[in-house]
Amino acid sequence: MIISTPVLNNKQQEAFLQCWNAVYPLNLKFDDLGMMQSYFDGLQQLQFFLLVDGSIPAIAFSFRFIRDEELWLAMLMPPSMQGKGYGSILLEELTENVEAISAWVIDHDLDVKADGTPYKSPLQFYLKHGFEVVKGVRLERDTISAAKLVWNK
């Protein structure tokens, strides 16, 4: 089941923070809930999509938002849930009733996660679901190097 909500309750915030710090590269880590909230404060029309199921030990998170007058998405899929179709379910929900949506996607395997394991790029997942790389547009910061992807209906 997918729950859609504009805000996370305290328990969901804690689970989101834990998931974010476990699945994304170490250099994108949020030190605490305040740091995470500061990130969200910069986003407009924020909407969370949580995949919940009593038989699944973890919750997968995704969210979409407006930044610079463009619709964007992000997804956090715990390793225990990867490869089981849950990401596809969330992506279908995120793209429902929209004409286009963008995402920054790390397109290399050079980063490591907080536990020291390599961060595996999700680029192929997005390409498989109809996203296209925007040639020549990258996000290059000290903390992240990512390609811009766009999905169009």
CNS distance restraints for C-alpha pairs under 8 A (distance, minus, plus):
assign (resid   1 and name CA) (resid  51 and name CA) 5.78 0.50 0.50
assign (resid   1 and name CA) (resid  52 and name CA) 5.47 0.50 0.50
assign (resid   1 and name CA) (resid  53 and name CA) 6.21 0.50 0.50
assign (resid   2 and name CA) (resid  49 and name CA) 6.23 0.50 0.50
assign (resid   2 and name CA) (resid  50 and name CA) 5.40 0.50 0.50
assign (resid   2 and name CA) (resid  51 and name CA) 4.59 0.50 0.50
assign (resid   2 and name CA) (resid  52 and name CA) 6.24 0.50 0.50
assign (resid   2 and name CA) (resid  90 and name CA) 7.68 0.50 0.50
assign (resid   3 and name CA) (resid  48 and name CA) 7.91 0.50 0.50
assign (resid   3 and name CA) (resid  49 and name CA) 5.56 0.50 0.50
assign (resid   3 and name CA) (resid  50 and name CA) 5.09 0.50 0.50
assign (resid   3 and name CA) (resid  51 and name CA) 6.52 0.50 0.50
assign (resid   3 and name CA) (resid  52 and name CA) 7.42 0.50 0.50
assign (resid   4 and name CA) (resid  47 and name CA) 6.85 0.50 0.50
assign (resid   4 and name CA) (resid  48 and name CA) 5.58 0.50 0.50
assign (resid   4 and name CA) (resid  49 and name CA) 4.58 0.50 0.50
assign (resid   4 and name CA) (resid  50 and name CA) 6.50 0.50 0.50
assign (resid   5 and name CA) (resid  47 and name CA) 5.79 0.50 0.50
assign (resid   5 and name CA) (resid  48 and name CA) 5.24 0.50 0.50
assign (resid   5 and name CA) (resid  49 and name CA) 6.64 0.50 0.50
assign (resid   6 and name CA) (resid  45 and name CA) 7.86 0.50 0.50
assign (resid   6 and name CA) (resid  46 and name CA) 5.90 0.50 0.50
assign (resid   6 and name CA) (resid  47 and name CA) 4.47 0.50 0.50
assign (resid   6 and name CA) (resid  48 and name CA) 5.83 0.50 0.50
assign (resid   7 and name CA) (resid  47 and name CA) 7.31 0.50 0.50
assign (resid   7 and name CA) (resid  48 and name CA) 7.05 0.50 0.50
assign (resid   8 and name CA) (resid  12 and name CA) 5.41 0.50 0.50
assign (resid   8 and name CA) (resid  13 and name CA) 5.60 0.50 0.50
assign (resid   8 and name CA) (resid  48 and name CA) 7.69 0.50 0.50
assign (resid   9 and name CA) (resid  13 and name CA) 6.04 0.50 0.50
assign (resid  10 and name CA) (resid  14 and name CA) 6.32 0.50 0.50
assign (resid  11 and name CA) (resid  15 and name CA) 6.27 0.50 0.50
assign (resid  12 and name CA) (resid  16 and name CA) 5.89 0.50 0.50
assign (resid  13 and name CA) (resid  17 and name CA) 6.10 0.50 0.50
assign (resid  13 and name CA) (resid  33 and name CA) 7.44 0.50 0.50
assign (resid  14 and name CA) (resid  18 and name CA) 6.19 0.50 0.50
assign (resid  14 and name CA) (resid  33 and name CA) 7.48 0.50 0.50
assign (resid  15 and name CA) (resid  19 and name CA) 6.03 0.50 0.50
assign (resid  15 and name CA) (resid  59 and name CA) 7.73 0.50 0.50
assign (resid  16 and name CA) (resid  20 and name CA) 5.94 0.50 0.50
assign (resid  16 and name CA) (resid  61 and name CA) 6.99 0.50 0.50
assign (resid  17 and name CA) (resid  21 and name CA) 6.15 0.50 0.50
assign (resid  17 and name CA) (resid  30 and name CA) 7.16 0.50 0.50
assign (resid  17 and name CA) (resid  32 and name CA) 7.61 0.50 0.50
assign (resid  17 and name CA) (resid  33 and name CA) 6.92 0.50 0.50
assign (resid  17 and name CA) (resid  36 and name CA) 7.29 0.50 0.50
assign (resid  18 and name CA) (resid  22 and name CA) 6.14 0.50 0.50
assign (resid  19 and name CA) (resid  23 and name CA) 6.06 0.50 0.50
assign (resid  19 and name CA) (resid  76 and name CA) 6.82 0.50 0.50
assign (resid  19 and name CA) (resid  77 and name CA) 7.72 0.50 0.50
assign (resid  19 and name CA) (resid  78 and name CA) 6.51 0.50 0.50
assign (resid  20 and name CA) (resid  24 and name CA) 5.79 0.50 0.50
assign (resid  20 and name CA) (resid  29 and name CA) 7.25 0.50 0.50
assign (resid  20 and name CA) (resid  30 and name CA) 7.83 0.50 0.50
assign (resid  20 and name CA) (resid  76 and name CA) 6.40 0.50 0.50
assign (resid  21 and name CA) (resid  25 and name CA) 7.58 0.50 0.50
assign (resid  21 and name CA) (resid  26 and name CA) 7.05 0.50 0.50
assign (resid  21 and name CA) (resid  28 and name CA) 7.62 0.50 0.50
assign (resid  21 and name CA) (resid  29 and name CA) 5.17 0.50 0.50
assign (resid  21 and name CA) (resid  30 and name CA) 6.63 0.50 0.50
assign (resid  21 and name CA) (resid 113 and name CA) 7.83 0.50 0.50
assign (resid  21 and name CA) (resid 114 and name CA) 6.77 0.50 0.50
assign (resid  22 and name CA) (resid  78 and name CA) 7.57 0.50 0.50
assign (resid  22 and name CA) (resid 113 and name CA) 6.67 0.50 0.50
assign (resid  22 and name CA) (resid 114 and name CA) 6.25 0.50 0.50
assign (resid  22 and name CA) (resid 115 and name CA) 7.39 0.50 0.50
assign (resid  23 and name CA) (resid  76 and name CA) 6.68 0.50 0.50
assign (resid  23 and name CA) (resid  77 and name CA) 7.02 0.50 0.50
assign (resid  23 and name CA) (resid  78 and name CA) 6.25 0.50 0.50
assign (resid  23 and name CA) (resid  79 and name CA) 7.37 0.50 0.50
assign (resid  23 and name CA) (resid 113 and name CA) 6.62 0.50 0.50
assign (resid  23 and name CA) (resid 119 and name CA) 7.71 0.50 0.50
assign (resid  24 and name CA) (resid  28 and name CA) 6.49 0.50 0.50
assign (resid  24 and name CA) (resid  29 and name CA) 7.27 0.50 0.50
assign (resid  24 and name CA) (resid  76 and name CA) 7.82 0.50 0.50
assign (resid  24 and name CA) (resid 113 and name CA) 6.05 0.50 0.50
assign (resid  24 and name CA) (resid 119 and name CA) 7.05 0.50 0.50
assign (resid  25 and name CA) (resid  29 and name CA) 7.03 0.50 0.50
assign (resid  25 and name CA) (resid 111 and name CA) 5.83 0.50 0.50
assign (resid  25 and name CA) (resid 112 and name CA) 5.28 0.50 0.50
assign (resid  25 and name CA) (resid 113 and name CA) 4.30 0.50 0.50
assign (resid  25 and name CA) (resid 114 and name CA) 6.70 0.50 0.50
assign (resid  25 and name CA) (resid 119 and name CA) 6.05 0.50 0.50
assign (resid  26 and name CA) (resid 111 and name CA) 7.65 0.50 0.50
assign (resid  26 and name CA) (resid 112 and name CA) 6.12 0.50 0.50
assign (resid  26 and name CA) (resid 113 and name CA) 4.72 0.50 0.50
assign (resid  26 and name CA) (resid 114 and name CA) 4.74 0.50 0.50
assign (resid  27 and name CA) (resid 143 and name CA) 5.28 0.50 0.50
assign (resid  27 and name CA) (resid 144 and name CA) 7.44 0.50 0.50
assign (resid  28 and name CA) (resid 143 and name CA) 6.19 0.50 0.50
assign (resid  28 and name CA) (resid 144 and name CA) 7.42 0.50 0.50
assign (resid  29 and name CA) (resid 114 and name CA) 7.90 0.50 0.50
assign (resid  30 and name CA) (resid  35 and name CA) 5.79 0.50 0.50
assign (resid  30 and name CA) (resid  36 and name CA) 5.77 0.50 0.50
assign (resid  31 and name CA) (resid  35 and name CA) 6.37 0.50 0.50
assign (resid  31 and name CA) (resid  36 and name CA) 7.89 0.50 0.50
assign (resid  32 and name CA) (resid  36 and name CA) 6.52 0.50 0.50
assign (resid  33 and name CA) (resid  37 and name CA) 6.03 0.50 0.50
assign (resid  34 and name CA) (resid  38 and name CA) 6.19 0.50 0.50
assign (resid  35 and name CA) (resid  39 and name CA) 6.55 0.50 0.50
assign (resid  36 and name CA) (resid  40 and name CA) 6.54 0.50 0.50
assign (resid  37 and name CA) (resid  41 and name CA) 6.04 0.50 0.50
assign (resid  38 and name CA) (resid  42 and name CA) 6.86 0.50 0.50
assign (resid  39 and name CA) (resid  43 and name CA) 7.44 0.50 0.50
assign (resid  40 and name CA) (resid  46 and name CA) 7.71 0.50 0.50
assign (resid  43 and name CA) (resid  65 and name CA) 6.11 0.50 0.50
assign (resid  43 and name CA) (resid  66 and name CA) 6.18 0.50 0.50
assign (resid  43 and name CA) (resid  67 and name CA) 6.02 0.50 0.50
assign (resid  44 and name CA) (resid  65 and name CA) 5.69 0.50 0.50
assign (resid  44 and name CA) (resid  66 and name CA) 4.91 0.50 0.50
assign (resid  44 and name CA) (resid  67 and name CA) 6.43 0.50 0.50
assign (resid  45 and name CA) (resid  64 and name CA) 7.94 0.50 0.50
assign (resid  45 and name CA) (resid  65 and name CA) 5.29 0.50 0.50
assign (resid  45 and name CA) (resid  66 and name CA) 5.90 0.50 0.50
assign (resid  46 and name CA) (resid  63 and name CA) 6.97 0.50 0.50
assign (resid  46 and name CA) (resid  64 and name CA) 5.94 0.50 0.50
assign (resid  46 and name CA) (resid  65 and name CA) 4.49 0.50 0.50
assign (resid  46 and name CA) (resid  66 and name CA) 7.14 0.50 0.50
assign (resid  47 and name CA) (resid  63 and name CA) 5.50 0.50 0.50
assign (resid  47 and name CA) (resid  64 and name CA) 5.51 0.50 0.50
assign (resid  47 and name CA) (resid  65 and name CA) 6.38 0.50 0.50
assign (resid  48 and name CA) (resid  61 and name CA) 7.18 0.50 0.50
assign (resid  48 and name CA) (resid  62 and name CA) 5.86 0.50 0.50
assign (resid  48 and name CA) (resid  63 and name CA) 4.25 0.50 0.50
assign (resid  48 and name CA) (resid  64 and name CA) 6.68 0.50 0.50
assign (resid  49 and name CA) (resid  61 and name CA) 6.01 0.50 0.50
assign (resid  49 and name CA) (resid  62 and name CA) 5.12 0.50 0.50
assign (resid  49 and name CA) (resid  63 and name CA) 5.66 0.50 0.50
assign (resid  49 and name CA) (resid  90 and name CA) 7.31 0.50 0.50
assign (resid  49 and name CA) (resid  93 and name CA) 7.99 0.50 0.50
assign (resid  49 and name CA) (resid  94 and name CA) 7.79 0.50 0.50
assign (resid  50 and name CA) (resid  59 and name CA) 6.69 0.50 0.50
assign (resid  50 and name CA) (resid  60 and name CA) 5.86 0.50 0.50
assign (resid  50 and name CA) (resid  61 and name CA) 4.78 0.50 0.50
assign (resid  50 and name CA) (resid  62 and name CA) 6.39 0.50 0.50
assign (resid  51 and name CA) (resid  59 and name CA) 5.75 0.50 0.50
assign (resid  51 and name CA) (resid  60 and name CA) 5.17 0.50 0.50
assign (resid  51 and name CA) (resid  61 and name CA) 6.44 0.50 0.50
assign (resid  51 and name CA) (resid  86 and name CA) 7.78 0.50 0.50
assign (resid  51 and name CA) (resid  90 and name CA) 7.21 0.50 0.50
assign (resid  52 and name CA) (resid  56 and name CA) 7.28 0.50 0.50
assign (resid  52 and name CA) (resid  58 and name CA) 7.76 0.50 0.50
assign (resid  52 and name CA) (resid  59 and name CA) 5.52 0.50 0.50
assign (resid  52 and name CA) (resid  60 and name CA) 7.23 0.50 0.50
assign (resid  53 and name CA) (resid  59 and name CA) 7.82 0.50 0.50
assign (resid  56 and name CA) (resid  81 and name CA) 7.97 0.50 0.50
assign (resid  58 and name CA) (resid  78 and name CA) 7.01 0.50 0.50
assign (resid  58 and name CA) (resid  80 and name CA) 7.71 0.50 0.50
assign (resid  58 and name CA) (resid  81 and name CA) 7.59 0.50 0.50
assign (resid  59 and name CA) (resid  77 and name CA) 7.95 0.50 0.50
assign (resid  59 and name CA) (resid  78 and name CA) 7.59 0.50 0.50
assign (resid  60 and name CA) (resid  75 and name CA) 7.80 0.50 0.50
assign (resid  60 and name CA) (resid  76 and name CA) 5.91 0.50 0.50
assign (resid  60 and name CA) (resid  77 and name CA) 5.00 0.50 0.50
assign (resid  60 and name CA) (resid  78 and name CA) 6.41 0.50 0.50
assign (resid  60 and name CA) (resid  81 and name CA) 7.71 0.50 0.50
assign (resid  60 and name CA) (resid  86 and name CA) 7.97 0.50 0.50
assign (resid  61 and name CA) (resid  75 and name CA) 5.87 0.50 0.50
assign (resid  61 and name CA) (resid  76 and name CA) 5.12 0.50 0.50
assign (resid  61 and name CA) (resid  77 and name CA) 6.64 0.50 0.50
assign (resid  62 and name CA) (resid  73 and name CA) 7.18 0.50 0.50
assign (resid  62 and name CA) (resid  74 and name CA) 5.51 0.50 0.50
assign (resid  62 and name CA) (resid  75 and name CA) 4.11 0.50 0.50
assign (resid  62 and name CA) (resid  76 and name CA) 5.97 0.50 0.50
assign (resid  62 and name CA) (resid  90 and name CA) 7.02 0.50 0.50
assign (resid  63 and name CA) (resid  73 and name CA) 5.58 0.50 0.50
assign (resid  63 and name CA) (resid  74 and name CA) 5.49 0.50 0.50
assign (resid  63 and name CA) (resid  75 and name CA) 6.57 0.50 0.50
assign (resid  63 and name CA) (resid  94 and name CA) 7.63 0.50 0.50
assign (resid  64 and name CA) (resid  71 and name CA) 6.89 0.50 0.50
assign (resid  64 and name CA) (resid  72 and name CA) 5.36 0.50 0.50
assign (resid  64 and name CA) (resid  73 and name CA) 4.16 0.50 0.50
assign (resid  64 and name CA) (resid  74 and name CA) 6.45 0.50 0.50
assign (resid  64 and name CA) (resid  94 and name CA) 7.02 0.50 0.50
assign (resid  65 and name CA) (resid  71 and name CA) 5.68 0.50 0.50
assign (resid  65 and name CA) (resid  72 and name CA) 5.37 0.50 0.50
assign (resid  65 and name CA) (resid  73 and name CA) 6.47 0.50 0.50
assign (resid  66 and name CA) (resid  70 and name CA) 5.32 0.50 0.50
assign (resid  66 and name CA) (resid  71 and name CA) 4.64 0.50 0.50
assign (resid  66 and name CA) (resid  72 and name CA) 6.09 0.50 0.50
assign (resid  67 and name CA) (resid  71 and name CA) 6.61 0.50 0.50
assign (resid  67 and name CA) (resid  72 and name CA) 7.05 0.50 0.50
assign (resid  70 and name CA) (resid 101 and name CA) 7.54 0.50 0.50
assign (resid  70 and name CA) (resid 102 and name CA) 7.63 0.50 0.50
assign (resid  71 and name CA) (resid 100 and name CA) 7.20 0.50 0.50
assign (resid  71 and name CA) (resid 101 and name CA) 5.12 0.50 0.50
assign (resid  71 and name CA) (resid 102 and name CA) 6.23 0.50 0.50
assign (resid  72 and name CA) (resid 101 and name CA) 5.32 0.50 0.50
assign (resid  72 and name CA) (resid 102 and name CA) 4.59 0.50 0.50
assign (resid  72 and name CA) (resid 103 and name CA) 5.51 0.50 0.50
assign (resid  73 and name CA) (resid  94 and name CA) 7.44 0.50 0.50
assign (resid  73 and name CA) (resid 101 and name CA) 6.88 0.50 0.50
assign (resid  73 and name CA) (resid 102 and name CA) 6.31 0.50 0.50
assign (resid  73 and name CA) (resid 103 and name CA) 5.45 0.50 0.50
assign (resid  74 and name CA) (resid 103 and name CA) 6.55 0.50 0.50
assign (resid  74 and name CA) (resid 104 and name CA) 7.98 0.50 0.50
assign (resid  75 and name CA) (resid  87 and name CA) 7.87 0.50 0.50
assign (resid  77 and name CA) (resid  81 and name CA) 6.37 0.50 0.50
assign (resid  77 and name CA) (resid  82 and name CA) 6.32 0.50 0.50
assign (resid  77 and name CA) (resid  87 and name CA) 6.93 0.50 0.50
assign (resid  78 and name CA) (resid  82 and name CA) 6.56 0.50 0.50
assign (resid  81 and name CA) (resid  86 and name CA) 6.85 0.50 0.50
assign (resid  82 and name CA) (resid  86 and name CA) 7.14 0.50 0.50
assign (resid  82 and name CA) (resid  87 and name CA) 7.25 0.50 0.50
assign (resid  85 and name CA) (resid  89 and name CA) 6.43 0.50 0.50
assign (resid  86 and name CA) (resid  90 and name CA) 6.31 0.50 0.50
assign (resid  87 and name CA) (resid  91 and name CA) 6.01 0.50 0.50
assign (resid  88 and name CA) (resid  92 and name CA) 6.06 0.50 0.50
assign (resid  88 and name CA) (resid 129 and name CA) 7.84 0.50 0.50
assign (resid  89 and name CA) (resid  93 and name CA) 6.48 0.50 0.50
assign (resid  90 and name CA) (resid  94 and name CA) 6.21 0.50 0.50
assign (resid  91 and name CA) (resid  95 and name CA) 6.16 0.50 0.50
assign (resid  92 and name CA) (resid  96 and name CA) 6.05 0.50 0.50
assign (resid  95 and name CA) (resid  99 and name CA) 7.88 0.50 0.50
assign (resid  95 and name CA) (resid 100 and name CA) 7.61 0.50 0.50
assign (resid  95 and name CA) (resid 101 and name CA) 7.09 0.50 0.50
assign (resid  98 and name CA) (resid 153 and name CA) 7.33 0.50 0.50
assign (resid  99 and name CA) (resid 152 and name CA) 5.81 0.50 0.50
assign (resid  99 and name CA) (resid 153 and name CA) 5.14 0.50 0.50
assign (resid 100 and name CA) (resid 150 and name CA) 6.92 0.50 0.50
assign (resid 100 and name CA) (resid 151 and name CA) 5.40 0.50 0.50
assign (resid 100 and name CA) (resid 152 and name CA) 4.34 0.50 0.50
assign (resid 100 and name CA) (resid 153 and name CA) 6.16 0.50 0.50
assign (resid 101 and name CA) (resid 150 and name CA) 5.73 0.50 0.50
assign (resid 101 and name CA) (resid 151 and name CA) 5.35 0.50 0.50
assign (resid 101 and name CA) (resid 152 and name CA) 6.79 0.50 0.50
assign (resid 102 and name CA) (resid 148 and name CA) 6.95 0.50 0.50
assign (resid 102 and name CA) (resid 149 and name CA) 5.51 0.50 0.50
assign (resid 102 and name CA) (resid 150 and name CA) 4.34 0.50 0.50
assign (resid 102 and name CA) (resid 151 and name CA) 6.30 0.50 0.50
assign (resid 103 and name CA) (resid 148 and name CA) 5.87 0.50 0.50
assign (resid 103 and name CA) (resid 149 and name CA) 5.24 0.50 0.50
assign (resid 103 and name CA) (resid 150 and name CA) 6.51 0.50 0.50
assign (resid 104 and name CA) (resid 139 and name CA) 7.30 0.50 0.50
assign (resid 104 and name CA) (resid 146 and name CA) 5.67 0.50 0.50
assign (resid 104 and name CA) (resid 147 and name CA) 5.64 0.50 0.50
assign (resid 104 and name CA) (resid 148 and name CA) 4.72 0.50 0.50
assign (resid 104 and name CA) (resid 149 and name CA) 6.23 0.50 0.50
assign (resid 105 and name CA) (resid 121 and name CA) 7.51 0.50 0.50
assign (resid 105 and name CA) (resid 122 and name CA) 7.02 0.50 0.50
assign (resid 105 and name CA) (resid 123 and name CA) 6.34 0.50 0.50
assign (resid 105 and name CA) (resid 146 and name CA) 5.04 0.50 0.50
assign (resid 105 and name CA) (resid 147 and name CA) 5.38 0.50 0.50
assign (resid 105 and name CA) (resid 148 and name CA) 6.39 0.50 0.50
assign (resid 105 and name CA) (resid 149 and name CA) 6.96 0.50 0.50
assign (resid 106 and name CA) (resid 121 and name CA) 5.73 0.50 0.50
assign (resid 106 and name CA) (resid 122 and name CA) 7.27 0.50 0.50
assign (resid 106 and name CA) (resid 123 and name CA) 7.09 0.50 0.50
assign (resid 106 and name CA) (resid 144 and name CA) 7.46 0.50 0.50
assign (resid 106 and name CA) (resid 145 and name CA) 6.12 0.50 0.50
assign (resid 106 and name CA) (resid 146 and name CA) 4.18 0.50 0.50
assign (resid 106 and name CA) (resid 147 and name CA) 6.27 0.50 0.50
assign (resid 107 and name CA) (resid 121 and name CA) 5.47 0.50 0.50
assign (resid 107 and name CA) (resid 122 and name CA) 7.33 0.50 0.50
assign (resid 107 and name CA) (resid 123 and name CA) 5.70 0.50 0.50
assign (resid 107 and name CA) (resid 145 and name CA) 7.84 0.50 0.50
assign (resid 107 and name CA) (resid 146 and name CA) 5.91 0.50 0.50
assign (resid 107 and name CA) (resid 147 and name CA) 6.27 0.50 0.50
assign (resid 108 and name CA) (resid 120 and name CA) 7.59 0.50 0.50
assign (resid 108 and name CA) (resid 121 and name CA) 5.72 0.50 0.50
assign (resid 109 and name CA) (resid 118 and name CA) 6.85 0.50 0.50
assign (resid 109 and name CA) (resid 119 and name CA) 5.94 0.50 0.50
assign (resid 109 and name CA) (resid 120 and name CA) 5.46 0.50 0.50
assign (resid 109 and name CA) (resid 121 and name CA) 5.79 0.50 0.50
assign (resid 110 and name CA) (resid 118 and name CA) 7.26 0.50 0.50
assign (resid 110 and name CA) (resid 119 and name CA) 7.23 0.50 0.50
assign (resid 111 and name CA) (resid 118 and name CA) 6.11 0.50 0.50
assign (resid 111 and name CA) (resid 119 and name CA) 5.41 0.50 0.50
assign (resid 112 and name CA) (resid 116 and name CA) 5.64 0.50 0.50
assign (resid 112 and name CA) (resid 117 and name CA) 5.52 0.50 0.50
assign (resid 112 and name CA) (resid 118 and name CA) 4.31 0.50 0.50
assign (resid 112 and name CA) (resid 119 and name CA) 4.92 0.50 0.50
assign (resid 113 and name CA) (resid 117 and name CA) 5.53 0.50 0.50
assign (resid 113 and name CA) (resid 118 and name CA) 6.07 0.50 0.50
assign (resid 113 and name CA) (resid 119 and name CA) 5.66 0.50 0.50
assign (resid 122 and name CA) (resid 126 and name CA) 6.66 0.50 0.50
assign (resid 123 and name CA) (resid 127 and name CA) 6.25 0.50 0.50
assign (resid 124 and name CA) (resid 128 and name CA) 5.98 0.50 0.50
assign (resid 125 and name CA) (resid 129 and name CA) 6.53 0.50 0.50
assign (resid 126 and name CA) (resid 130 and name CA) 6.64 0.50 0.50
assign (resid 126 and name CA) (resid 131 and name CA) 5.45 0.50 0.50
assign (resid 126 and name CA) (resid 132 and name CA) 8.00 0.50 0.50
assign (resid 127 and name CA) (resid 131 and name CA) 4.85 0.50 0.50
assign (resid 127 and name CA) (resid 132 and name CA) 6.17 0.50 0.50
assign (resid 130 and name CA) (resid 151 and name CA) 6.12 0.50 0.50
assign (resid 130 and name CA) (resid 152 and name CA) 7.91 0.50 0.50
assign (resid 131 and name CA) (resid 149 and name CA) 5.92 0.50 0.50
assign (resid 131 and name CA) (resid 150 and name CA) 5.24 0.50 0.50
assign (resid 131 and name CA) (resid 151 and name CA) 4.35 0.50 0.50
assign (resid 131 and name CA) (resid 152 and name CA) 7.49 0.50 0.50
assign (resid 132 and name CA) (resid 149 and name CA) 5.29 0.50 0.50
assign (resid 132 and name CA) (resid 150 and name CA) 5.39 0.50 0.50
assign (resid 132 and name CA) (resid 151 and name CA) 6.38 0.50 0.50
assign (resid 133 and name CA) (resid 147 and name CA) 6.75 0.50 0.50
assign (resid 133 and name CA) (resid 148 and name CA) 5.94 0.50 0.50
assign (resid 133 and name CA) (resid 149 and name CA) 4.47 0.50 0.50
assign (resid 133 and name CA) (resid 150 and name CA) 6.58 0.50 0.50
assign (resid 134 and name CA) (resid 147 and name CA) 7.32 0.50 0.50
assign (resid 134 and name CA) (resid 148 and name CA) 5.55 0.50 0.50
assign (resid 134 and name CA) (resid 149 and name CA) 5.66 0.50 0.50
assign (resid 134 and name CA) (resid 150 and name CA) 6.86 0.50 0.50
assign (resid 137 and name CA) (resid 147 and name CA) 6.48 0.50 0.50
assign (resid 137 and name CA) (resid 148 and name CA) 5.95 0.50 0.50
assign (resid 138 and name CA) (resid 145 and name CA) 7.15 0.50 0.50
assign (resid 138 and name CA) (resid 146 and name CA) 5.64 0.50 0.50
assign (resid 138 and name CA) (resid 147 and name CA) 4.65 0.50 0.50
assign (resid 138 and name CA) (resid 148 and name CA) 5.81 0.50 0.50
assign (resid 139 and name CA) (resid 144 and name CA) 7.07 0.50 0.50
assign (resid 139 and name CA) (resid 145 and name CA) 5.60 0.50 0.50
assign (resid 139 and name CA) (resid 146 and name CA) 5.12 0.50 0.50
assign (resid 139 and name CA) (resid 147 and name CA) 6.38 0.50 0.50
assign (resid 139 and name CA) (resid 148 and name CA) 7.34 0.50 0.50
assign (resid 140 and name CA) (resid 144 and name CA) 6.05 0.50 0.50
assign (resid 140 and name CA) (resid 145 and name CA) 4.69 0.50 0.50
assign (resid 140 and name CA) (resid 146 and name CA) 6.69 0.50 0.50
assign (resid 141 and name CA) (resid 145 and name CA) 6.28 0.50 0.50
